[in-house]
């Protein structure tokens, strides 16, 4: 195993870093640094800048408008995005449904959807979880009944991120009610403007509208919008979740937050001296840095396997990355809560949205602390809960 970057890879990192610093609009960059909310327009603007450069879909093949980068280049690009920090390309489009369409979609589906996914002409949402089928996705009950050249889809999805922004959604539906759990499930692309779709907002603990309930009442969906074979979507789900769990390690963004925590602590005076000089704080930060370094090395091992063509994006070690990445993300947030102290005030929404006309209550960096803390309680749930990741690791990695 060789975890060193080659001279060519180091040069590539410098190229990516230089472009991101010059191309990222300052207004978006400031929001990212202050952890304010990125709007839909912000993300569309940034993804179209990346697409014009040819970098909107780093993991796709060049044939479909991707970069054709190898695993190491993809890793470097994501790490530099997170450290800048700059927004990631919309995950639902680029990391989730796009690779599924490339791997299992028809030629017509590829030609129609992929350019729109890259340029964010279509914003996709993910319709998987249901009230009775969250981490146990095989329990889904939304059904699709064949009616000639269409399906009639009826059911309910929940925690559907950004469905209120979405033009389209990719949905798991049960097309064979007599099959057991992972059998009889199909993968449909559904126009979110279709008659029979109702979207109801869910305001989460941070005070924001990220997620939604989506109700489908006899929604007509062309059979031509099915990805792959009928009843065989579980194979596509495993492929998709392999991509999602690998990208949720967030080594770059956690490293950027460690640097920011150190900078804030040097300016924050507690009991007459900088917090950064106090042993207890240094101990907490050092413990997180050790865990982050271990995660980085594990990530590099996965990347090295891919570089040698010994692994795939569905490597079960992706579950280790997701599990530890989300735990480190939460630990860093808790450290910022400690630093904010009495200034951890919930729902400073205008400041979070960069719309405030009045100064923050307390330092500006603390204005987002409460909202981030509340939202990231879900980090160990979305993308596959920690319990699910432990099961995958025990079976597929440790062979227990």
Residue pairs with C-beta under 8 A, 6 or more apart in sequence:
1 301
1 304
2 304
3 297
3 300
3 301
3 304
5 13
5 72
5 76
9 72
9 73
9 76
12 73
12 76
13 76
13 80
16 76
16 77
16 80
17 80
17 84
19 53
19 55
20 80
20 81
20 84
20 86
21 84
23 49
23 53
24 46
24 49
24 84
24 86
25 45
25 46
25 49
27 42
28 38
28 42
28 45
28 46
28 86
28 87
29 84
29 85
29 86
30 36
30 354
31 37
31 38
31 42
31 354
32 38
32 84
32 85
32 86
32 87
33 85
33 260
34 354
34 364
34 365
34 367
34 368
35 368
35 372
36 351
36 352
36 353
36 354
36 368
37 208
37 352
37 353
37 354
38 87
40 123
40 165
42 87
43 87
43 90
43 120
44 120
44 123
46 86
46 87
47 56
47 87
47 89
47 90
47 118
47 119
47 120
48 56
48 119
48 120
50 56
50 89
51 118
51 119
51 120
54 65
54 67
55 67
55 77
56 65
56 89
56 94
56 118
56 119
57 64
57 65
57 66
57 67
57 89
57 94
57 98
57 117
57 118
58 66
58 67
58 69
58 73
58 74
58 77
58 78
58 89
58 94
59 66
59 69
59 74
59 94
59 95
59 99
59 243
59 313
60 66
60 67
60 94
60 98
60 99
60 102
60 114
60 118
61 68
61 102
62 68
64 102
64 110
64 114
65 114
65 115
65 118
67 73
67 74
67 77
69 77
70 306
70 307
71 303
71 306
71 307
72 303
72 306
72 307
75 299
75 300
75 303
78 88
78 247
78 252
79 251
79 252
80 252
81 87
81 88
81 252
82 88
82 250
82 251
82 252
82 253
82 255
82 256
83 252
83 253
83 255
83 256
84 256
85 252
85 253
85 256
88 247
89 95
90 120
90 123
90 124
91 244
91 247
92 123
92 124
92 125
92 126
92 161
92 162
92 170
93 117
93 118
93 120
93 122
93 123
93 124
94 117
94 118
95 243
95 244
95 247
96 124
96 126
96 170
96 240
96 243
96 244
97 117
97 124
97 126
97 170
97 189
97 240
98 114
98 117
98 118
99 239
99 240
99 243
99 313
100 170
100 187
100 227
100 236
100 239
100 240
101 109
101 110
101 113
101 114
101 117
101 227
102 110
102 114
103 236
103 239
104 187
104 227
104 228
104 236
104 239
105 113
105 227
105 228
108 224
109 189
109 227
113 122
113 189
115 121
116 122
117 124
121 167
122 167
122 168
123 162
123 165
123 166
123 167
123 168
124 166
124 167
124 168
124 169
124 170
125 160
125 161
125 162
125 163
125 165
125 166
125 168
125 169
125 170
125 192
125 214
126 160
126 161
126 169
126 170
127 142
127 157
127 160
127 163
127 169
127 170
127 171
127 172
127 190
127 214
128 137
128 140
128 157
128 171
128 172
128 237
129 137
129 157
129 158
129 159
129 160
130 139
130 140
130 141
130 142
130 155
130 156
130 157
130 158
131 156
131 158
132 139
132 141
133 139
133 140
133 141
134 158
134 159
134 381
134 385
135 381
135 384
135 385
135 387
135 388
137 172
137 237
138 181
138 182
138 185
138 234
139 181
140 155
140 172
140 173
140 174
140 185
141 155
141 174
142 153
142 154
142 155
142 156
142 157
142 171
142 172
142 173
142 174
142 216
143 153
143 154
143 155
143 173
143 174
143 175
143 177
144 151
144 152
144 153
144 173
144 174
144 175
144 186
144 188
144 221
145 151
145 152
145 154
146 175
146 223
147 220
149 222
149 223
149 224
150 220
150 221
150 222
150 223
151 173
151 175
151 188
151 220
151 221
151 223
151 226
152 218
152 219
152 220
152 221
153 171
153 173
153 188
153 190
153 196
153 216
153 218
153 219
153 220
153 221
154 216
154 217
154 218
154 219
155 173
155 215
155 216
156 213
156 214
156 215
156 216
157 171
157 213
157 214
157 216
158 202
158 211
158 212
158 213
158 214
159 202
159 211
159 212
159 382
160 169
160 199
160 211
160 212
160 213
160 214
161 210
161 211
161 212
161 382
162 210
162 211
162 212
163 169
163 192
163 199
163 211
163 212
163 214
164 199
164 201
164 209
164 212
166 192
167 191
167 192
167 193
168 189
168 190
168 191
168 192
169 189
169 190
169 192
169 214
170 187
170 188
170 189
170 190
170 227
171 187
171 188
171 189
171 190
171 216
172 185
172 186
172 187
172 233
172 237
173 185
173 186
173 188
174 184
174 185
174 186
175 184
175 185
175 186
175 230
175 231
176 183
176 184
176 231
177 184
178 184
179 185
179 231
182 234
183 231
183 234
184 231
185 231
185 232
185 233
185 234
185 237
186 226
186 230
186 231
186 232
186 233
187 226
187 227
187 228
187 233
187 236
187 237
188 221
188 225
188 226
188 227
189 221
189 225
189 226
189 227
190 197
190 216
190 219
190 221
190 225
192 199
194 219
194 220
194 221
195 219
195 220
196 216
196 217
196 218
196 219
196 220
197 214
197 215
197 216
197 217
197 219
198 214
198 215
198 217
199 212
199 213
199 214
199 215
200 212
200 213
200 214
200 215
201 209
201 211
201 212
202 209
202 210
202 211
202 212
202 213
203 209
204 210
204 211
204 374
204 375
204 378
205 374
205 375
205 377
206 346
206 347
206 370
206 371
206 372
206 374
206 375
207 346
207 347
207 349
207 371
207 374
208 349
208 352
208 371
208 375
210 375
227 233
227 236
228 235
228 236
238 314
239 314
241 383
241 384
242 312
242 313
242 314
242 315
242 318
243 313
243 314
244 322
244 383
244 384
245 318
245 319
245 321
245 322
245 383
245 384
245 389
246 302
246 313
246 315
246 318
246 321
246 322
248 321
248 322
248 325
248 326
248 383
249 295
249 299
249 321
249 322
249 324
249 325
250 325
250 329
251 292
251 295
251 296
251 299
251 325
253 329
254 292
254 295
254 325
254 328
254 329
254 332
255 292
255 296
257 332
257 336
258 285
258 288
258 289
258 292
258 332
260 365
261 285
261 332
261 335
261 336
261 339
262 276
262 285
264 336
264 339
264 365
265 274
265 275
265 276
265 281
265 285
265 339
266 274
266 275
266 276
267 274
268 274
268 275
268 276
268 339
269 275
270 278
271 278
275 281
275 339
276 282
281 338
281 339
284 335
284 338
285 335
288 328
288 331
288 332
288 335
291 324
291 327
291 328
291 331
292 328
294 324
295 321
295 324
295 325
295 328
298 317
298 320
298 321
298 324
299 321
301 317
302 311
302 315
302 317
302 318
302 321
305 311
305 315
306 312
306 313
306 315
311 317
316 392
316 393
316 396
316 397
317 397
319 384
319 388
319 389
319 392
319 393
319 396
319 397
320 389
320 393
320 397
322 383
322 384
322 389
323 380
323 386
323 389
323 390
323 393
326 379
326 380
326 383
326 386
327 380
327 386
329 376
329 379
330 376
330 377
330 379
330 380
333 369
333 372
333 373
333 376
334 373
336 366
336 369
336 372
336 373
337 344
337 369
337 370
337 373
339 366
339 369
340 362
340 366
340 369
340 370
342 362
343 361
343 362
343 363
343 366
343 369
344 366
344 369
344 370
344 373
345 361
345 362
345 366
345 367
345 370
346 370
346 371
346 374
347 370
347 371
348 356
348 360
348 361
348 367
348 368
348 370
348 371
350 356
350 357
350 358
351 360
351 364
351 367
351 368
352 367
352 368
352 371
360 366
360 367
361 367
380 386
384 392
394 400
